[in-house]
Amino acid sequence: MKTAVIKTGGKQYIIHDGQIVRVEKLVAKPGDTIKLDTLMIYDGEAVAIGQPTISTAVTAKVSSHGLDEKIHVVKFKSKVRYRRNRGHRQQYTDIKIDKI
């Protein structure tokens, strides 16, 4: 089984064939096929490392988009009546790895 390291949304992910990965939101419609920046590929015997990327790209199909769970950010300073509550829901894209 091939394993690869891809980079998208400022983060790196270790992936395998057929895996579903949740990444930062991508500008693509569900059902679209996309190519991802590949940093490294391991096929069980040999390792190919890019400088900075490998020309053979990983192809993936966009499954869906959505919003993650809400994160509450609270700021508080004692004795000065300073309190702030903020919430944030990060957007994500689920992709299915087709081919490495």
Secondary structure, 3 states (H helix, E strand, C coil): CCEEEEEECCEEEEEECCCEEEEECCCCCCCCEEEEEEEEEECCCCEEECCCCCCCCEEEEEEEEEECCCEEEEEEECCCCEEEEEEECCEEEEEEEEEC
